[in-house]
């Protein structure tokens, strides 16, 4: 006997702010699938390379992601192949635009693909992070492609020391470099009470993971975006970077409404032995 397919409810929101920079180079979107309800792709891209170069690079990530996602057939195509292709084609297109750009464009990227049954796949390049929380507790987080992350992995720095390290902004991989970027892809199964957050370093730099988890657990997606951006702006003290984040919260579907009881109909008393005329029926 086949079990009924479990369909979850998704709550999504994005937030972005220029911070204290002169211009915005981040891009963030949550794309709804054009043909299949409940399938979404969240993307955060943090552009680098000067005003024109950085925005050109992050725009290219969005254009590529949107075009490939529109062609994606959830019941047939491989999700990991979609994410890997977005990363590879974005990288190639940024390399091509660098030929005519005044400055060298680069971008980080974080992508999360979610189906309505809670199946989720994600990929990232650079230090734009993806977190998964369950009822506010961190389950997993992407590993930055950065100089200080390598020091943390080697035991030379703690996470707290890495946040304030003078070389914390040095990346070991990004889109648009001469080298092909790494394409590490994870797949997870989300449950009711789970939250997935993608964000640029302009957001996560100002929060330990426990604070982010508590915020996501207490607030809906839109309120959490606003709260985290406002608090990051406050903590930046006038020296903040661009900020961008996307939040996906998974909820159980509401129980079906109880079926109302049928109305009671009162019938008059009925004579069970009616009399008939002796003549019988007439034609």
C-alpha positions as a printed Julia matrix, in Angstrom:
283×3 Matrix{Float64}:
   0.0    0.0     0.0
   1.52   3.34   -1.05
   1.89   5.98    1.62
   0.44   9.41    0.92
   3.05  11.89   -0.2
   3.78  14.42    2.54
   3.53  18.0     1.3
   4.9   20.78    3.51
   4.13  24.47    3.6
   6.89  26.93    2.8
   7.32  30.49    4.05
   9.94  32.54    2.21
  11.31  36.07    2.47
  14.33  38.04    1.31
  16.07  41.09    2.71
  18.74  43.39    1.35
  20.42  46.65    2.35
  23.25  48.7     0.89
  24.84  49.01    4.32
  27.43  51.76    4.55
  28.79  51.21    1.04
  28.34  53.71   -1.77
  26.62  51.11   -3.95
  24.93  47.72   -3.76
  26.72  44.74   -5.3
  24.69  41.96   -3.65
  21.76  40.25   -5.35
  19.18  38.02   -3.68
  16.08  36.29   -5.06
  13.7   33.44   -4.31
  12.37  32.1    -7.6
   9.1   30.14   -7.69
   9.01  27.42  -10.31
   6.91  28.57  -13.27
   5.02  25.27  -13.64
   5.27  23.27  -10.4
   3.76  24.67   -7.24
   5.92  24.45   -4.11
   9.3   24.19   -5.87
  11.58  27.18   -5.25
  15.19  28.22   -5.81
  16.8   30.71   -3.41
  19.95  32.53   -4.57
  22.31  35.0    -2.87
  25.26  36.45   -4.8
  27.84  38.85   -3.35
  29.6   40.68   -6.16
  33.2   41.9    -6.01
  35.41  43.91   -8.3
  34.44  47.55   -8.04
  31.1   49.2    -8.61
  30.5   47.99  -12.15
  32.38  44.71  -11.92
  30.81  43.4    -8.72
  27.24  44.14   -9.69
  27.84  42.76  -13.17
  29.03  39.49  -11.64
  26.15  39.09   -9.16
  23.64  40.01  -11.88
  25.06  37.26  -14.06
  24.56  34.69  -11.29
  20.89  35.7   -11.05
  20.3   35.66  -14.79
  21.88  32.23  -15.17
  20.06  30.77  -12.16
  16.69  32.07  -13.35
  17.08  30.82  -16.91
  18.21  27.33  -15.93
  15.59  26.99  -13.18
  12.8   27.8   -15.64
  13.9   24.81  -17.73
  14.16  22.48  -14.74
  11.61  19.63  -14.61
  11.34  18.58  -10.94
   9.86  15.13  -11.67
  12.56  14.27  -14.2
  15.76  16.34  -13.89
  18.56  15.82  -11.38
  18.67  18.63   -8.76
  22.41  18.35   -8.22
  23.04  18.71  -11.94
  20.94  21.88  -11.97
  22.95  23.49   -9.16
  26.28  22.4   -10.6
  25.34  23.78  -14.01
  24.28  27.13  -12.53
  27.66  27.44  -10.8
  29.66  26.43  -13.88
  27.74  28.58  -16.37
  27.73  31.6   -14.06
  31.49  31.25  -13.71
  31.95  31.0   -17.48
  29.74  34.01  -18.19
  31.5   36.16  -15.59
  34.83  35.23  -17.17
  33.48  36.35  -20.54
  32.16  39.67  -19.23
  35.57  40.36  -17.69
  36.98  40.75  -21.2
  35.04  43.98  -21.76
  34.65  45.11  -18.12
  36.66  48.01  -16.72
  37.27  46.03  -13.53
  37.62  42.34  -12.89
  34.2   40.96  -11.86
  33.89  38.19   -9.27
  31.05  36.88   -7.15
  30.28  34.43   -4.42
  27.11  32.37   -4.7
  24.78  30.38   -2.46
  21.88  28.4    -3.93
  19.2   26.29   -2.25
  16.66  24.25   -4.21
  13.59  23.08   -2.28
  10.77  20.72   -3.27
   7.4   20.76   -1.54
   8.04  17.42    0.2
  10.99  18.93    2.09
  13.76  17.57   -0.15
  16.47  20.24   -0.35
  19.78  20.58   -2.18
  22.28  23.39   -1.89
  25.6   24.58   -3.29
  27.88  27.51   -2.56
  31.1   29.19   -3.65
  32.99  31.7    -1.49
  31.9   32.97    1.92
  28.18  33.39    1.29
  26.76  30.9     3.75
  23.85  28.49    3.99
  22.54  27.43    7.42
  19.98  24.81    8.39
  18.27  25.16   11.76
  15.7   22.91   13.44
  13.58  24.64   16.07
  16.39  27.17   16.44
  19.28  24.69   16.79
  21.97  24.66   14.09
  22.11  21.34   12.24
  24.63  22.19    9.54
  26.33  25.11    7.83
  28.42  25.48    4.71
  32.18  25.78    5.02
  33.55  29.07    3.67
  36.06  29.07    0.85
  38.32  31.53    2.67
  41.78  31.92    4.16
  40.52  32.11    7.75
  38.24  29.08    7.3
  41.31  27.04    6.39
  42.96  28.27    9.59
  39.88  27.27   11.61
  39.82  23.83   10.0
  43.51  23.38   10.86
  42.89  24.35   14.48
  44.91  27.58   14.24
  41.92  29.88   14.88
  38.6   29.69   16.65
  35.4   30.8    14.89
  35.35  33.95   17.02
  38.97  34.78   16.2
  38.29  34.24   12.5
  35.5   36.84   12.46
  37.87  39.61   13.48
  40.99  38.41   11.69
  42.58  41.08    9.43
  42.46  38.64    6.49
  38.86  37.49    7.06
  37.84  38.89    3.66
  40.41  36.87    1.67
  38.67  34.18   -0.38
  40.22  30.99   -1.72
  37.46  30.49   -4.32
  34.87  32.6    -6.13
  33.14  32.81   -9.49
  35.07  34.57  -12.24
  38.6   33.58  -11.2
  41.01  31.88  -13.62
  40.54  28.62  -11.7
  37.3   26.65  -11.86
  35.4   27.02   -8.57
  34.69  24.07   -6.28
  31.17  22.71   -6.55
  30.36  21.09   -3.22
  26.69  20.09   -3.12
  24.71  18.85   -0.13
  21.27  17.26    0.04
  19.12  17.34    3.17
  15.58  16.45    4.15
  13.73  19.3     5.8
  11.03  18.78    8.42
   8.42  21.04   10.01
  10.27  23.48   12.26
  13.3   23.7     9.96
  14.67  26.95    8.57
  17.24  27.46    5.82
  19.01  30.8     5.63
  21.35  31.97    2.87
  23.27  35.17    3.58
  26.27  37.26    2.56
  29.09  38.0     4.98
  27.58  41.43    5.6
  24.94  39.6     7.66
  26.55  36.56    9.28
  29.65  38.48   10.39
  27.63  40.11   13.19
  25.92  37.04   14.65
  26.87  33.8    16.35
  24.86  30.91   14.95
  22.8   30.6    18.14
  21.46  34.15   17.75
  20.44  33.51   14.17
  18.7   30.27   15.14
  16.79  31.88   17.99
  15.64  34.69   15.7
  14.42  32.3    13.01
  12.6   30.17   15.56
  10.8   33.11   17.18
   9.77  35.12   14.12
   8.22  34.52   10.73
  10.48  34.77    7.68
   9.75  38.42    6.85
  10.15  39.59   10.45
  13.38  37.62   10.84
  14.84  39.29    7.73
  14.02  42.75    9.03
  15.31  42.0    12.53
  18.64  40.55   11.41
  19.33  43.39    8.96
  18.48  46.07   11.52
  20.63  44.46   14.22
  23.56  43.95   11.81
  23.33  47.61   10.78
  23.43  48.62   14.43
  26.41  46.41   15.23
  28.32  47.57   12.15
  28.52  51.06   13.66
  28.62  52.87   10.33
  31.16  50.53    8.71
  28.9   47.77    7.39
  29.09  45.94    4.08
  26.17  45.22    1.74
  23.68  42.88    3.43
  21.59  40.21    1.73
  19.72  37.18    3.03
  17.01  34.73    2.04
  15.03  32.73    4.59
  12.98  29.58    3.91
  10.86  28.24    6.78
   9.14  24.87    6.58
   5.82  24.32    8.33
   3.47  21.37    8.55
   0.3   21.77    6.51
  -2.71  22.77    8.61
  -5.04  19.91    9.6
  -8.1   19.56    7.4
 -11.08  21.49    8.62
 -13.63  19.24   10.33
 -16.53  18.31    8.12
 -19.69  19.97    9.41
 -22.43  17.68   10.65
 -25.35  17.39    8.24
 -28.39  19.4     9.24
 -31.21  17.62   11.02
 -34.41  17.46    9.01
 -37.7   17.02   10.84
 -40.28  14.9     9.01
 -43.97  14.89   10.02
 -45.54  11.72   11.33
 -46.47   9.34    8.55
 -49.47   7.05    8.51
 -47.99   3.66    7.72
 -51.3    2.22    6.52
 -52.98   4.76    4.24
 -56.48   3.98    3.02
 -57.27   3.75   -0.67
 -60.51   4.24   -2.49
 -62.16   1.03   -3.64
 -62.03   2.13   -7.22
 -58.25   1.78   -7.47
 -56.05   4.01   -9.64
 -57.51   6.08  -12.41
 -56.08   6.39  -15.83
